[in-house]
Amino acid sequence: MSDEPQNTAALSASKGSRLCIEIITLFPEFFTSFLQTSLLGKAIANGLVAVRCTNPRDFAPGRHRQVDDSPYGGGPGMVLRPEPLAAAIEAAEQKRGRTHRILLSPSGRLFNQSCAARWAEAGRLMLICGRYEGVDERIAQLFADEVVSIGDYVLSGGEAAALVIIEATTRLISGVLGRAESIVEESFSYGRLEFPQWTRPPVFRDLAVPDILVSGNHALVARWRRREALRRTLTRRPDLIERHPLTEEERSMLAEIELTDPQRGGRG
Ligand code: ADE
């Protein structure tokens, strides 16, 4: 830390990391425990991922280091001024190199698994967190490669969105997940929700694990799981079916799904 300027909190070294994430945030402390925890904490400790925070407040002028101001045209709330944000972005890049810059905003394009896959390969990523009622539009115009929202709801700032993006993105970097975890059959990687899972005990509060899962027939188990993934997707996320049309096998599963009782976990 000693060779770091005050405006930059170094959370790990970046040389040799598969992904270096620069966060532009007024609240670097928001990230501290998250970046030390679990698989991501290990990936950072092992140098696979590096994360740096730069605080625009450190670049704001005056004794009060004011970073916001009232909106032109009137209206409630405050808007982040462009100068401190621009200075923070430029300082981080001057020090460590150009990034793929993402401005977090509820008015952005929706984040999804394919964004995570793309950004896991970006090498250097910047997450620019807005706060208050918004960010001066010139930041999007001058700096953002993409403007991204994590969902159709309004957060008080981009920090929680940055956490979501960091977690979804870094777990796709090879070596970040343990051998026990697999990304191959996860929800969204093939346009379907994940199949349901059970573990011990075999009966819990009168609910038994579906017989097929203890049958030892791997081919039948695999087909059953694909069918239950389809059942779930039809019920909970029919929009995914529209975007990823039914396969031939899935069309043949539809009749079985209608015959079996979803409340019981589909024992057909
Ligand atoms: N900032 C506030 N709300 C947000 C959202 N839904 N996604 C990304 N950034 C945000």
Residues whose N, C-alpha, C, O or C-beta is under 5 A from the ligand:
A	BS01	ADE	L104 S105 P106 V148 S149 I150 G151 Y153 V154 L155 S156 G157 G158 A161
